[in-house]
Amino acid sequence: MSGTSDMSADSGDVDIDFIYNVLNRGTHLEALAFLHDALGTAGQAITPAMDRVAIGFDANAIFRIGSRKAGDDIIDYLRAKHEGPIIVPGQALQEVWNNQLTVFTPLGKSLHTKMAELEAEAAKIDHRFGTQGDAVRQSIDNLATEFNEIFDAKTLESFRKTLQLFLEVAEVSYVPRSDFREIAVVRHETKSPPGFKDAGHGDFFIWADFLYGLRKKKDQEIDAIVLVTEDQKSDWSRSGIAHPVLSAEVAAVIARPFELWTIAKLAEYVEGRP
């Protein structure tokens, strides 16, 4: 079954109108087939042997790529060797500034002080507390490691490297906000992914921007499609498997294998490239 309704954003841009229809259910989606496949997925469909992978980035991934252990390798690969398009949703750039960079100051300094105090207190825990004391110290160590990037001055420099990379090789895409706002509201009310776990519509616009950027690459040779995100909520994925509706929407735009990757998964792909 297939078909497209006459719904349109009336934008004068055929790719915008196409994405509008996909997101507003004016285009038939194979959601049932993707739900069936998601329940039986045994492994990943995208392999390092695939050369032309279209890669998009969520805000949290953009901010963290350079600060991760394999960050330099990822950046070098994307700059010099990657053959597929790199898509940066415009909404993701806004959210990096609004939500991520605010941690540098003054929150970063405050957290650094609090972490130092916690570690000083943890050092006082000795063998008299037994395994419970060890567990407390380990938890504090894990917390300090997880949020180390917030107050690590090197993080800002690594972030600049990521932005420089995107300036060189990526394309930033935006859908018209006013035209798509009503769809965002309806999708949130009907718990359509992504973003129904959040209060606003930021994730929806990241997704819409990504699909639009992807649609503009429809005439390129593309083997597979990836969106890199550190968001693990069920409105994006479960156990690493993308929400079936998201997969169906990507397939309506470009019929290629689609996966949601963490930065760690992207690093595995880069490491495994021939």
C-alpha positions in Angstrom: 0.0 0.0 0.0 1.3 3.4 -0.8 0.1 6.9 -1.5 0.4 10.6 -0.8 -2.3 13.0 0.2 -2.6 16.6 -1.0 -1.3 18.0 2.3 1.5 20.4 1.9 3.5 23.1 3.7 3.0 25.2 0.5 6.7 26.3 0.9 7.7 26.3 -2.7 10.4 23.8 -1.8 9.5 20.3 -2.9 11.8 18.7 -0.4 10.2 20.7 2.5 6.7 19.7 1.3 7.8 16.1 1.1 9.1 16.1 4.7 5.9 17.9 5.8 3.8 15.1 4.4 6.0 12.4 5.9 5.8 13.9 9.4 2.1 14.8 9.1 1.2 11.3 7.8 0.3 12.5 4.4 2.6 9.8 3.1 2.1 6.1 3.8 4.6 4.6 6.3 5.6 1.0 6.6 5.4 1.3 10.4 3.9 -2.2 10.9 6.8 -3.8 9.0 9.4 -1.9 11.0 7.7 -2.8 14.3 7.9 -6.4 13.3 11.5 -6.1 12.3 12.4 -4.2 15.5 11.1 -7.0 17.7 13.2 -9.5 15.9 16.4 -7.6 15.4 19.4 -9.8 16.1 22.2 -7.5 15.2 23.2 -4.2 13.5 22.5 -3.8 9.8 25.1 -1.2 9.2 28.7 -2.4 9.0 32.1 -0.8 8.6 32.2 -2.2 5.0 29.5 0.4 4.0 31.3 3.4 2.6 28.6 6.0 1.9 26.8 6.4 5.3 24.8 9.6 5.8 25.5 10.7 9.4 23.5 13.3 11.4 24.3 14.5 14.9 22.0 15.3 17.9 23.0 18.2 20.1 24.4 16.1 22.9 26.6 14.2 20.4 27.9 17.4 18.8 29.1 18.6 22.2 30.7 15.4 23.4 32.4 13.9 20.3 35.7 15.7 20.7 36.0 15.0 24.5 35.6 11.3 24.2 38.6 8.9 24.0 38.2 8.3 20.3 37.2 11.8 19.5 40.3 12.7 17.6 40.0 9.5 15.5 36.3 10.3 14.7 37.1 13.9 13.7 40.1 12.8 11.5 38.0 10.1 9.8 35.0 12.4 9.1 37.3 15.1 7.7 39.6 13.0 5.5 38.0 9.7 4.7 34.2 9.7 5.1 32.4 9.4 1.8 28.8 10.0 2.9 27.0 13.3 3.7 27.2 14.8 7.2 24.0 16.5 8.3 23.8 18.9 11.3 20.2 19.7 12.2 19.9 23.5 12.8 17.9 22.8 16.0 20.9 20.9 17.4 23.1 23.9 17.1 20.7 26.0 19.0 20.4 23.4 21.7 24.2 23.1 22.0 24.3 26.8 22.8 21.2 26.8 25.0 21.7 23.6 27.0 25.3 22.4 26.7 27.6 25.4 26.8 26.0 26.9 29.9 27.8 24.3 32.0 31.2 25.9 31.5 30.4 28.8 33.8 29.4 29.4 36.4 27.9 25.9 36.8 31.2 24.2 35.8 33.2 25.8 38.6 30.5 25.1 41.1 30.3 21.4 40.2 34.1 21.1 40.3 34.2 22.4 43.8 31.4 20.1 44.9 33.1 17.1 43.3 36.3 17.9 45.1 34.5 18.1 48.4 32.8 14.7 47.7 36.1 13.1 46.8 37.7 14.5 50.0 34.9 13.0 52.0 35.2 9.8 50.2 38.9 9.6 51.0 37.9 9.4 54.7 36.0 6.2 54.1 38.2 3.3 55.1 37.9 -0.5 55.7 35.6 0.0 58.7 32.8 0.7 56.3 33.3 -2.6 54.4 31.8 -3.2 51.0 29.2 -0.4 51.5 32.0 2.1 51.9 33.7 0.8 48.8 30.4 1.2 46.8 30.0 4.8 47.9 33.5 5.7 46.9 33.0 3.9 43.5 29.8 5.8 42.9 31.4 9.1 43.6 34.3 8.2 41.3 31.8 7.2 38.5 29.9 10.5 39.0 33.1 12.5 38.8 34.1 10.7 35.6 30.7 11.1 34.0 30.6 14.9 34.5 34.3 15.5 34.2 33.8 17.1 30.8 31.6 19.8 32.3 34.6 21.4 34.1 37.5 20.2 32.0 38.9 23.2 30.2 40.1 20.9 27.3 36.5 20.2 26.5 35.9 23.6 25.1 38.9 23.3 22.8 37.8 19.8 21.6 34.3 21.3 20.9 35.9 24.0 18.8 37.6 21.2 16.8 34.2 19.6 16.2 32.7 22.8 15.0 35.6 23.4 12.7 35.1 20.0 11.2 31.4 20.7 10.6 32.3 24.0 9.0 34.5 22.1 6.5 32.3 19.1 5.7 28.8 19.3 7.0 25.5 20.8 5.8 23.2 22.5 8.3 19.5 22.1 7.6 16.3 23.8 8.9 12.7 23.3 8.2 10.4 26.3 8.5 9.4 26.6 12.1 5.9 28.2 11.8 4.9 25.7 9.1 5.9 22.7 11.1 4.8 23.9 14.6 1.3 22.5 14.3 2.7 19.1 13.4 5.0 19.3 16.4 2.1 19.9 18.7 -0.1 17.1 17.2 2.8 14.6 17.3 3.5 15.4 20.9 -0.1 14.9 21.9 -0.2 11.6 20.1 3.2 10.5 21.5 4.8 10.3 18.2 8.6 10.0 18.4 10.9 11.6 19.0 10.4 14.0 22.0 7.2 12.9 23.6 9.2 12.3 26.8 10.1 16.0 26.9 8.1 19.1 27.6 9.0 21.0 24.4 9.4 20.3 20.7 13.2 20.5 20.4 13.7 16.8 19.6 10.9 17.0 16.9 12.7 19.9 15.2 16.0 18.1 15.4 14.4 15.1 13.7 12.6 17.3 11.1 15.8 19.2 10.3 17.6 15.9 9.9 15.1 14.4 7.6 15.1 17.5 5.5 18.9 17.5 5.2 18.7 13.8 4.3 16.0 14.4 1.7 18.2 17.0 0.0 20.8 14.3 -0.5 18.3 11.9 -2.2 20.3 12.0 -5.5 23.6 11.0 -3.9 24.7 7.4 -3.5 23.9 6.5 0.1 24.4 3.0 1.6 22.9 3.6 5.0 21.7 6.3 7.4 22.8 7.1 11.0 21.8 9.7 13.6 24.3 9.9 16.4 22.7 10.7 19.8 23.4 10.1 23.4 19.7 10.2 24.3 18.6 6.8 25.4 15.0 7.5 26.2 12.3 5.3 24.7 11.0 8.1 22.5 14.2 7.5 20.5 15.1 3.9 21.0 14.9 0.8 23.1 18.0 -1.4 23.8 19.8 0.4 20.9 17.0 -0.2 18.4 15.4 2.9 16.9 11.7 3.5 17.4 10.0 1.8 14.5 8.2 5.0 13.5 11.5 6.8 13.2 12.8 4.0 11.0 9.6 4.1 8.9 9.9 7.9 8.4 13.5 7.6 7.3 12.6 4.8 4.8 9.9 7.1 3.4 12.6 9.7 2.8 15.4 7.4 1.5 14.9 3.7 1.6 18.2 2.6 3.2 19.1 0.9 6.5 18.8 3.3 9.4 20.2 3.1 12.9 20.6 5.4 16.0 24.2 5.3 17.2 25.9 6.5 20.4 29.3 8.1 20.1 30.8 4.8 21.2 29.1 3.0 18.3 30.3 5.6 15.8 33.8 5.1 17.2 33.5 1.3 16.6 32.5 2.0 13.0 35.5 4.3 12.5 37.8 1.8 14.1 36.5 -1.0 11.9 36.8 0.9 8.6 39.2 -0.8 6.2 
